[in-house]
Structures are given as structure tokens and as C-alpha cells.
């Protein structure tokens, strides 16, 4: 369901009101909006900027700095592949290239059928079982191309 700019403005206004008077409210507001929509709609940024007396660039800068904030809705399933050094040493670059080829997408994109969003993540704390992945919030270790194919088939 797509919401109109008016509906987004109303919901974002409610979220802003709930954070009124909070010190340093930008991150909690962005988290609340992402929780409400699953992403932060572009129409929300000027509303947030105006209310917090910030520029749109400042709000966008904070949002784009933190990789967990999304500008578009995620797919039904989110596949995150660890890009940290331990995973890279164990073949994460090869697995990432395989994932991108298999899914036909790049980082931060969603497959055309809306099923899988591919995102990089930096260290899942599973270095001993590298390369690691996070599939819909569940960590998976020792991911190679065959295991990745099984993961993809399992969520489709």
C-alpha cells in the first residue's frame, strides 16, 4: 500500500510530536519513522528538517550515514553479507559477487520480484565462522556459494 504525501506528513507529524522536547531527537525520530514504514520516506525529510530547524542536507546526511536506514521499502526478505576483514579473508568477496550475480542486483537493491534485498553489513560478530550472513535477522556462518544458493532458494 502506497501512502500519499499528505498521509505521510500526518504520520510523521505524530512521530515528531511524540519526540517533542527530547534532546538530540533526530536518530530516535528516524528510527520511529523506519519502524512505522519499514523505511524513511523521502517526503519525511523536509518535514523533519523544518521541525528540528535543520537543513534537508543535514537530515539526509545523518540518515545516509547509518546504513540501516532505508530510503525505499526492503524486499520481503533481507540478506546481509558481512564485509568485514575476517569474512573477506575467508572468501566474502567471492560470495558477495556470487550473490549479486545470482540475484541480478547490487548492494542496497531489491530483486525485481520484491523478494530479496541485498545489503552489506560490517561485522556480525561471527568471525570464527566466516564468511557470515544475516538472513531476516538470523545469523548464518560458513557461507559459501552453495550455501548461499540454498539460502536464496529457501526464502523464495
C-alpha positions as CSV (number, residue, x, y, z in Angstrom):
1,X,0.0,0.0,0.0
2,X,1.4,3.3,-1.0
3,X,0.6,6.3,1.2
4,X,0.1,9.8,-0.2
5,X,2.4,12.7,0.8
6,X,-0.5,14.0,3.0
7,X,-0.8,10.7,4.9
8,X,3.0,10.5,5.3
9,X,3.0,14.1,6.6
10,X,0.3,13.3,9.1
11,X,2.1,10.2,10.5
12,X,5.5,11.9,10.5
13,X,3.9,14.8,12.4
14,X,2.6,12.4,15.0
15,X,6.0,10.9,15.4
16,X,7.6,14.4,15.7
17,X,5.0,15.3,18.3
18,X,5.9,12.2,20.3
19,X,9.5,13.3,20.4
20,X,8.8,17.0,21.2
21,X,11.3,18.3,23.8
22,X,13.6,15.4,23.5
23,X,17.3,16.3,23.5
24,X,19.0,15.1,20.3
25,X,15.8,13.7,18.7
26,X,16.9,13.1,15.1
27,X,18.0,9.5,15.4
28,X,15.1,8.4,17.6
29,X,12.7,10.1,15.1
30,X,14.4,8.4,12.1
31,X,14.1,5.0,13.9
32,X,10.4,5.6,14.7
33,X,9.7,6.5,11.1
34,X,11.5,3.5,9.8
35,X,9.7,1.3,12.3
36,X,6.4,2.8,11.1
37,X,7.1,2.4,7.4
38,X,9.9,-0.1,7.1
39,X,11.9,2.8,5.5
40,X,12.2,6.5,5.8
41,X,10.0,8.1,3.0
42,X,11.7,10.9,1.1
43,X,8.7,13.1,1.8
44,X,9.5,12.8,5.5
45,X,12.9,14.5,5.3
46,X,11.8,18.1,4.7
47,X,9.2,17.8,7.4
48,X,11.8,16.6,9.9
49,X,14.2,19.3,8.8
50,X,11.7,22.1,9.3
51,X,10.5,20.9,12.7
52,X,14.1,20.4,14.0
53,X,15.4,23.6,12.4
54,X,17.9,21.6,10.4
55,X,18.6,21.6,6.7
56,X,17.4,18.8,4.5
57,X,21.0,18.0,3.8
58,X,21.8,17.6,7.5
59,X,18.8,15.2,7.9
60,X,19.8,13.3,4.8
61,X,23.4,13.2,5.9
62,X,22.6,11.6,9.2
63,X,20.2,9.1,7.5
64,X,22.6,8.1,4.8
65,X,25.5,7.8,7.3
66,X,23.7,4.9,9.1
67,X,23.3,2.0,6.7
68,X,20.3,0.5,8.5
69,X,18.1,3.4,7.4
70,X,16.4,2.7,4.1
71,X,15.2,5.2,1.5
72,X,13.0,2.6,-0.1
73,X,11.0,-0.4,1.2
74,X,13.0,-3.5,1.6
75,X,12.1,-6.8,-0.1
76,X,10.2,-9.5,1.7
77,X,13.5,-10.9,2.8
78,X,16.7,-9.1,3.7
79,X,20.0,-10.8,3.0
80,X,23.0,-9.1,4.6
81,X,26.5,-10.3,3.8
82,X,29.4,-9.5,6.1
83,X,32.0,-7.3,4.5
84,X,34.5,-7.1,7.5
85,X,38.1,-8.2,7.3
86,X,37.7,-11.7,8.8
87,X,34.9,-12.5,6.3
88,X,36.9,-11.0,3.4
89,X,39.9,-13.2,4.4
90,X,37.6,-16.2,4.2
91,X,36.1,-15.5,0.8
92,X,33.3,-13.0,1.4
93,X,34.2,-11.0,-1.7
94,X,33.7,-14.1,-3.8
95,X,30.4,-15.0,-2.1
96,X,29.2,-11.4,-2.5
97,X,29.9,-11.4,-6.2
98,X,28.1,-14.7,-6.5
99,X,25.1,-13.3,-4.6
100,X,25.0,-10.2,-6.8
101,X,25.2,-12.3,-10.0
102,X,22.6,-14.8,-8.8
103,X,20.1,-12.2,-7.7
104,X,20.9,-9.8,-10.5
105,X,21.2,-6.8,-8.1
106,X,23.9,-4.7,-6.5
107,X,24.2,-3.7,-2.8
108,X,21.1,-1.9,-1.4
109,X,18.9,-3.2,-4.2
110,X,15.9,-5.5,-4.2
111,X,15.2,-8.2,-6.8
112,X,12.6,-7.4,-9.4
113,X,10.1,-9.7,-7.8
114,X,10.5,-7.8,-4.5
115,X,11.6,-11.0,-2.7
116,X,15.2,-10.3,-1.6
117,X,17.1,-7.1,-0.6
118,X,20.9,-7.5,-0.6
119,X,22.8,-5.3,1.9
120,X,26.4,-5.2,3.2
121,X,27.0,-5.3,6.9
122,X,30.2,-4.8,8.7
123,X,30.9,-7.5,11.3
124,X,28.2,-9.7,12.6
125,X,30.5,-11.0,15.4
126,X,30.7,-14.3,13.8
127,X,34.3,-14.1,12.7
128,X,35.2,-17.6,13.7
129,X,32.6,-18.9,11.2
130,X,33.4,-16.5,8.4
131,X,32.1,-15.7,5.9
132,X,28.9,-14.7,7.7
133,X,25.4,-13.6,6.6
134,X,22.3,-12.4,8.2
135,X,19.0,-13.7,6.7
136,X,15.9,-12.0,8.0
137,X,17.7,-11.3,11.3
138,X,19.1,-14.9,11.7
139,X,22.9,-15.2,11.6
140,X,24.4,-17.9,9.3
141,X,28.1,-18.9,9.3
142,X,30.4,-20.5,6.9
143,X,28.6,-19.2,3.9
144,X,29.9,-20.3,0.5
145,X,28.3,-20.1,-2.9
146,X,26.5,-23.4,-2.4
147,X,25.1,-22.4,1.0
148,X,24.2,-19.0,-0.4
149,X,22.2,-20.7,-3.2
150,X,20.4,-22.8,-0.6
151,X,19.6,-19.7,1.5
152,X,18.2,-17.9,-1.6
153,X,16.1,-20.9,-2.6
154,X,14.9,-21.3,1.0
155,X,13.5,-17.8,1.1
156,X,11.9,-17.7,-2.4
